[in-house]
Amino acid sequence: MKKVIKFIPLWKLLLYVVFAAILTGITAFILTSAVLFLETQSSRLSELIELVASFGLTPIVLVLFIVLVLYLLPFFYYERQRYVDYLLIQMMNEIEYISEGHFNQKVTIEDKSIIGELGVKVNQIITEVEKAIVDQKESAQIKNDLITNVAHDLRSPLTSIVGYLDLINDDRYKSEVELRYYLQIIHQKSKDLHQLMDDLFDYTLVQNKESLTNEAPINMEEMLNQLAVQFQFQVKAAGMEMRQSLSTVNSPVVMGDGNKLARIFENLIQNAIRYGKDGRYIDIVLSESIKFIEIHIINYGQVIPSIDLPYIFERFYRVEKSRSQHTGGSGLGLAIVKSIVELHGGQIEVESSLGRTAFIVKFPKIEQ
């Protein structure tokens, strides 16, 4: 009501009040004449008038005020409709401006009525559209980055393979030994390409939020024991020793896809072997908190610089920019790990200080 009154120009507001006062005066004159006439015609009405008169001017003022308000109401409803039309036109103009691409602009909310609610809904739609545009730009950038990184990682091994095949095809090798050496390099580069393609395929699946079609209760203690046996020869070949602490959890069971969960710890153990050789040991620790089953994969080799820690799980991110050539890493392993962990409703963290790097994977406990 206050906003409608403020919307009316002062001169018009005074005109409405004066016009209503004049009509009230005319009505008062007519009512007074009618009452005086009826008073002479009815003794009972005369007594009623005397009773009302005993209260003084208060009843008369009250009646006149009510009459004045009744005359002002049509003017108020007229101006309220004009105010609503003004808000709608303003909102339409703002929406038209926003539709031209100015999504940082929002509809002005000046009223808490249904018009205001409409404005709130329009602003919510604008926010969602703005978010969709940002997401689309980010998706396009991710796609471009993915193509660029894949092209870069494919070019290096392919260049080597083509180069050595040209040497062999042109008989530019000195001996059978040199020929076998070239073939070994081609074989290794082919394996690198195969691993990269596998990683790309897995990364695409988990990024598309592939459903957990094989979800079942998984005993993490049993899985980690199996993985320790699976990696014993690789650990030994690297001159390292794997230590386990798995028996501190009463019920180490989580819900998940066994193959995907195994992929998490395969990647993390391979990572520990690859970058933890200097520390000799790989520790696998199973523990629990109030809400989570926690698995720590710890190595005591190369430290991850603090500047790299926030980006360690991003696709194609490498602490050593050249490590792909020396270790065969695709730069997707940790990104795949993080995506699978999140697919299971879990969390993953990394801590790295001088002489110790720990990847901590947390999965929600099964509600009893």
Protein Blocks (a to p, Z undefined) as FASTA:
>chain_A
ZZmmmmpcfklmmmmmmmmmmmmmmmmmmmmmmmmmmmmmpmklmmmmmmmmmnojmlmm
mmmmmmmmmmmmmmmmmmmmmmmmmmmmmmmmmmmmmmnopambccddfbfbfklmmmmm
mmmmmmmmmmmmmmmmmmmmmmmmmmmmmmmmmmmmmmmmmmmmmmmmnopafbfklmmm
mmmmmmmmmmmmmmmmmmmmmmmmmmnopacfkgccddfklmmmmmmmmmmmmmmmnopa
cdddfklcfblcdcddfklmmmmmmmmmmmmmmmmmmnopacddddddfkbccdddddfb
dcddfklmmmmmpghiafblmlmmmnopghlmmmmmmmmmmmnopacdddddehiacddd
ddddddZZ
